[in-house]
Structure formats: structure tokens, C-alpha cells
Amino acid sequence: MRLSFRYKPALIDLIEHTKLLQEECKKLTSLNLALVLVHDVLFSGGIQAGDGPIKQAVLCHKTRLSGELQKLKIKHGVKSNKDLAQTGDSRTAQIPRYVCINTVLWSFEDAIQHFVSKGFTLKDLFPALKKEFSKDKHIPALLLFQPQVSLQDEEAYQMGKVILQDKASCFPAPASADSAVIDATSAPVVCQPETRQVTRKHL
């Protein structure tokens, strides 16, 4: 949601011009939901969730959305999508990039050493510089980076060893080792690596 917040004015403009909510009112019942999905289609390489009516409700408008995006860039005199991001809101700069470590594939300690080997420095407090990172104070296996840091091209991300998501999605479900857990999330296992680690035989 952090990235879609940066593009919120542009996204609202696109949604209004394509009449997306009016035409898909039975499936897209929330502006916030539409903001996230349209952002993923246009700015983030596609919607990662599995196929379904809500995803298709946005994808069937992809051509129109892309056309309106080009018109919007011409209107604002910019060439890159990134130039449409708002930079004046100080709240955006205060939200870190949360990196959840998939402890099913490697340990938290190995992940820390990996980023150190990439030139990052582990700090106790919120990272003040782009090449710094820190541990989250509330959630195990969660790292904090500066919001300007991009990890989409990072090998660990592409291999599923790290997961980029908001902090609210990183809280592990409380489960004991002998629990039988049904994962009914939109991205099974991925969102809850800690729970997966604890209940490996019963998930």
C-alpha cells in the first residue's frame, strides 16, 4: 500500500477517467482496493494474486488504463511513470521498506549476513542512510530498509527468500508446533513463513 500511496493522485485520476468503479461496481467495492490493483497493473509488473473475478475486473480495463496513463504523462509533461509519484508528503519518507525473511528457505542470520555482504550496514535504530538496515522491534525475521531502496532485482527476492510487503502482513499467526493450520490467504505460505516454519508438518 505504501507505493500505491505515492501514486494516489495519479491513480485516482486514471480510475475516474476509465470509470472503473462504476463499470465494475459489483466486483470492485472499494476505492482502496482499486488503487492497489491498478497500481500493480501499471506500476509494478502485474497483479501477483491468483486469477479470479476481482483480478479480471481490472485486467479487462488494462488497455484503457494504459492509454489514460500515457495521456496523464503528456498532461504533466513527464516521460517516466516514476515522475508521477508525489514527493511532497513527508509521511511517505517515514515509512520504511519492510523485508520479511522467508525462514523456510534460509535463516534470519544468513539473511542479515547476505545484506551485509551486499554493502549494507546493520543498525540498532531506524536506518538513516540508503545502505543501512535494521531489525524490526516487534516482528521476528523482519528487516527495515530506507524507503528509497529497491530490492525487486535482488537475487534473494527473485528466489523467494525475502518477501516485500507491509508490516501489517508480516505478523505471524500464533501457532504451536503441534498445530494443524489451514492457510486460506491469497498467497499461501508466502505471507506466513514463521508459521510455516513452526508447523512444517501440519500446514
N, C-alpha and C positions, 0 to 999 in steps of 0.2 A: 504493500500500500504506500510505502514511502516514496517510491519512484513515481507512481501514478499521481501522488500529491504534487510533485514538482510540475507535472504537465496538466494539472487540473483545469486551468482556464482554457487551454487548447483542446483538451478532451471534451469539455462541456460544449464548446463551440462546434466540434465535429458531431457530437451526439445530437445536438439541436438541429443542425443543418441536414442531417440524414434522417431526422425524425425516427431515430432508432427506438426510443422508448415508446413512442406512440404505435409504431408498427409491430413491435414485439412485446406489447404490454402484458400478455399472458405469461411470458417466459422471463422477461427482464422486469422484475417488480421493484427494483431498487436502483437509484442513480449511482450509488457507490459501487454496486456490483457491475454496472455497465462501465463505469470509469476504469475499473481494474481490468475487465476483459478487453475493452477497446485498447487500453494501453498495451496489453500483452500482444494483441494482434498487430499493432502498428509500430510499437517501440521496443518490443522485447522478444522478437523472433517467434511469436505464436503462443497460443494458449496451451499450457502444459497439462491441464486436466484431461481426463479421458473423454471420449466422444459422448455427446448427449444433446438433448433439446436446447439447453441454455447455450452451450458452445456453438451449436449450429445456428442459433438465432443471431449470433454476432457474425459468424463466418459468412453467412449468406449476404451480408452487407459489406464484406471486405472491400470489394471493388469500389463501391460508393464512398466508403470511409477513406480509402487511399486517394481517391480523386479529390475529396474535400480537404484532405491533408495537404495535397500539393497546392490547392488554391489558398489555403491558410498560410503556407510558407511564402507564397508570392505576395500575399497581402501584407505580411510582416517584413518582407524584404530579406528573408533568410534562405539558406540553401540546405542546412542540416536540420534534422529533427531535434538535435540537442539544443539548437538555438531557440527552440520554442519553450524550453524549460524556464520556469520562473526562478529567479535567484534572489529576489528581494526579501523573501520571508526568512527570518533568522531561525525559525523553528526547524526548517529543513536541515540546516547545517548542524543542528544539535542532535539529530537522530543518527546513531552510528549504523554502520553496516554490520548486521548480525550474521555470523557464520557458525552454523551448527555442525559439529563434528559427528560424522556417521561412525559411531564406535563399533558398529558391526564389521566394518572394513579395516579400521585401524584404531589405535589408542589415542586418547586425548594428548598424551605426552608426545607421541610420534607426530601428531598434527602440529603441535607447538614447535617442535624441532624443525619440521618441514618449512614453516613460515620464517623461522629464524634463518634457515639456510638460504631463503629467498631474499634476505636482506632486511627483514622486519625485526624490530626490537620489542620484546615483551615488557610492558609497563604495568605498574600496580594501579594507576589511575586511568581515566578515560584517555585514549590516545590523542595527543595534541598534534602530532605530525603524521604525514601520509604514510611513512614507513614504520609506524608504531602500531601495536595492538595490545589488547588486554583481555583478561578473563572476566566473564560476567559474574557479578556478585551473587546472583540468585539462582542461576540455572547451570548445572554441570554440563561440561562439554560444549560450552557456547563461548565464542570469541567475539570481541568487538574491534572493528576497524574504523578508520575515518570514512565518512560517507562518500568521499570522492574516490575511494579505492574501488577499482573494478576487478572482479575475480572471475568473470564469465569465461575468460580464456585460460584460466588456471587449470593445470592438468588434474589436480585433486577434485575440482568441481566437475570436470567432464567425466571423471571416473566414478562420481557419486560419493566420493569420500567426504565432501563438505556440501552442505545444503544452505542456500541463501534464502532466508525467509525472515519475516518479522518476529520480534521476540515473543509475541503472544502465541505464535505457532510452535514455539520451542519448549513449552512447559511439558515435561514428561508426565504421562499418566501414571498415577501411583499404583504399582503392581508388584506383588511379591513373586519370588522365584517359582512358586508352585501354582501361580495363577494361570487360568485359561482365558486368553484375551481375544476378543473379536475386533479386528481393525476395520472400521467402517468409514474411514476418512477418504477423501478424494484422491489422496496419494498414499496408498497403503505402505506401511513400513517406513517410508522415507521421512515422514513427519515425526516419527517417534523412535529414533534409533536407540535411545536409552531404554525404553520399554522393551524393544526388540531384544536388546542385549540381556535383560533380566529374564525375560520369558521366552527365550530362544526355542524351547521345545514345545511350547504350548500356544504359539501365536499362529 
